[in-house]
Amino acid sequence: MTVTSNAPRRATVPQAPTRKRRVSRLRIRNTLLGLSFIAPNFIGFATLTLVPVIVMFYMSLSNWNIFGTSTFIGLDNFTRLAGDGSFRRAFFNTLYYAGLHIPLTIVVSLSLAILLNNKLRGVAFFRTAAFFPYITSIVAIALVWNLLFSPDYGPVNEILRFFGLSNPPGWLTSPDWSMPAVVIVSTWRDMGYYMVLFLAGLQTVPRELHEAARVDGANVWQRFVNVTLPCLRPTMFFVVVILTINSFKIFDLILVMTRGGPGQSTTVISQFIYRKGFEENEFGYASAAAVVLFFLCIIVTIIQFLWNKRREI
């Protein structure tokens, strides 16, 4: 009995180190395989995003134009920004644009998603038509809407005169109406993209909840408020975060439509950075404005995350 019990034990003792080596090799191979998949993404992020951001922070503390050497000046650029009336106007215009663009885009894209979530004839065509402005050239969009908003001959003002408005707004030529006009065009351009996101969210709403609410006597508005919106909360949170960041970074549409005018009525922080950096070669001062925009996006995003987390409790 003793010989029979010791035979397998002697056979297993020398295999233990071999098994450990195999497990270790397999773990190393899997680790290297995983790193090979994520390495290109991290290398691209470090090269194109992380390093430029670090350089931007350093440049914001220096006085440098492209033709000379940089001089460390501490927080002088930020002190100059605080007293710069043009930057304060750009900061206000950025908040003004975001305050109009974010709620208007959410309302329009969500309404469009709810409408096109029903079984309608030609729904695929209408979904494509709504998404089409998002993939259209921004220059073409600006050219067409400049013609539509023409104060004297534009179709928009012609329609307003037809309905009895004798003195329609000047739109892109008016300091008071230029920003609302840009917001209208931007909302029209972005609504298709966010409509697709809301459509994906609406597909996850259980029909049983709507049927149960309908049996309990809830009308359409009550089902939307108490069933649809709570189920859309993850999608809504994602849309609000992305839309807020994109609104703070608005640049291309304003550049091709108004170039920040009339006066400074549509000048935003991104365009202020562009002017100081690439037109006036004040890269240190432009980097300081970019740092302000960076922290503005970070702070608002953190507030949104905390607010969403608090609602989950």
Order of alpha helices (4+ residues) and beta strands (2+ residues): alpha-alpha-alpha-beta-beta-alpha-alpha-alpha-alpha-alpha-alpha-alpha-alpha-alpha-alpha-alpha-alpha
